[in-house]
Amino acid sequence: MALMSPDAAPSLHGLAADPLPALRRLRAAAPRVFGQLHALLLTSGLALHSPNFALLLRLASSAVPSLSRRLQLLCSTLPPTAFLANSLLLAHLPSALPLYSLLFLGDAASPPLLRPNEFTYPALLRASPPRAALALATHSLKFLGAGAASRDRVLGAALLDAFARCGRIMSCRRVFDRIVEPDLPAWNALLTVYARRAKDSSCAGEAAEILDLFGRMVSSAVRPNEITLVAVVSACGELGALGHGLWAHAYVLRRRLAVNCFVATALVEMYTRCGRMDLAEQVFASVDDMDTRCYNAMLQGLAFHGHGRAALTLFERMCAQGFLVDSVTVLAVMCACAHAGLVDEGQCLFDRMKVQFGVTPRIEHYGCMVDILGRAGRLDAAEKLIRGMDIQPNAAMYRSLIRACGIHVKLELGERMIEELMRVEPEQSGNYVLMSNFYARMRLWEDAKKARKEMKSMGIDKSPGSSLLDIDGVLHEFLMGDKTHPASREIYAMVQEIEARLNECGHRPSTTAVLFNVEEEDKADALSYHSERLAIAFALIASSPGATIRIIKNLRVCSDCHESTKLVSRLYGREIIMRDRTRFHHFRYGRCSCGDFW
């Protein structure tokens, strides 16, 4: 039997005796050969044997050009079945959606031919783009019922993957919770969608859920792999949960999992976000299959910690070794220059990024350049850059320049930027807080009060400040004025002790931008109960003497808390590592690594 050429006529005798081996070997068929095969199966009665006809249908996408003819082909054997329809769908991947619609949904002129089953969806879901996969996943639950994922492990994994790719975390969780004994792919799909949400939204809730799920996974005797550990390590970095991160890293080494570039990048990000640059550098130095993403993670870590010169040195090494420089690379180095006050270096990189590296400046690069100029007091140059941009400025750029105007006491420029900010983003609570703080810095109390009143009249709530503290692997969260902690009485007693010692050292609270409509004494009390101060007080009570205190804060640290934390580090002999919304602050011996430049 000659089947080497798609145009060669197969031996009818050989096919009639046993068609399955020949059909399995045939990868394509010209229309004439396909027609002969189809006729043979029909006249010999072999078409009624589903595997034979299913293999023939897989050749239809190349041999039968018309979609309607393919549907006629499916109905040429009586009766058409979901098994044969699924075979026809597989032949049309990844563009099988029109065929799926005709087979299982029908149209205005005709009802659907068949009802789908649990084998219809897995391959189709994985081959479809996110929006189409979401619609298919919804259809599958409608046709098969909510419990289908628990009955079929392959379908359950495909549904998890589809919802995860679309960021539908609750749908993903509902499917997962119905699976009786989730396997490794199911766990990984769920952990990955939580990790993606935690990274995109900087939400501590999702990150904490990942650690809880990972604990359940390990206790269920499902052995994690590299994909699992990337999600878990990313969550540890988001939460600043160094203890959990160290355990995860030790697990990788103990189980001899592959520390490829993806795992290494996650570990570098985790250690930099937990304040352990020394361990991040160790991991980075040990990577064999280095790539741009791993370099970017290290550069971002150096920027986050204010190590501008080190970032520039590493960037030069990256370029010398021939690694691709992308937009993330340039942004990371520019941020490092911004946090270290390296204005000329940041300007130079911004000016040559298009010509030397082929990277077109995006809104993030313009925003970083505005930040660099604003921090250095070059406010007119920053405004000129915003006015001359080829793309529309965003709210973050206006906020950056308003903040710089407050520091450098530029009222007129600040007010112009406030007008632009409110035009672009009128309902963001942080903008009204920024505006009121700007006017308070200028000692224009009525304007500051008006901004707060306007925010309240519009029903806009201020995002509450919160701080996360890791003590012996247990995460404690504090809000401003929080009294829900079990050790609340001891915490507030320690706060009073700290304030007394600060006063003895001559520290006077900077109350300029705080609650301008109350008395000075009340303003000082409000500052004392900021979330990071409660976290520091608890750490002094609950941690070992001399232990490093690590705090993750969701907002920028205010100037008074920054100043008081410097003094606490000296008075109590503690190193305090604080990550706020924009960077790390390492407080040691009464000084901060940012050099009061943040």
ZIFEN-V830231 format. One record per helix or strand of 2 or more residues. SS is the DSSP state (~ for helix, > for strand). FROM is the first residue (numbers start at 1). TO is the last residue. If there is no record, write none. Layout:
BEGIN
((SS FROM TO) (SS FROM TO))
END
This chain:
BEGIN
((~ 12 17) (~ 19 25) (~ 31 43) (~ 46 48) (~ 50 57) (~ 60 63) (~ 67 74) (~ 82 91) (~ 97 105) (~ 118 127) (~ 130 144) (~ 148 151) (~ 153 165) (~ 169 178) (~ 184 201) (~ 204 219) (~ 226 239) (~ 242 254) (~ 261 273) (~ 277 285) (~ 292 304) (~ 308 320) (~ 327 340) (~ 343 357) (~ 363 375) (~ 379 387) (~ 395 407) (~ 411 424) (~ 429 441) (~ 445 457) (> 466 471) (> 474 479) (~ 488 504) (~ 520 528) (~ 531 542) (> 549 553) (~ 559 571) (> 576 579) (> 584 588) (> 591 592))
END
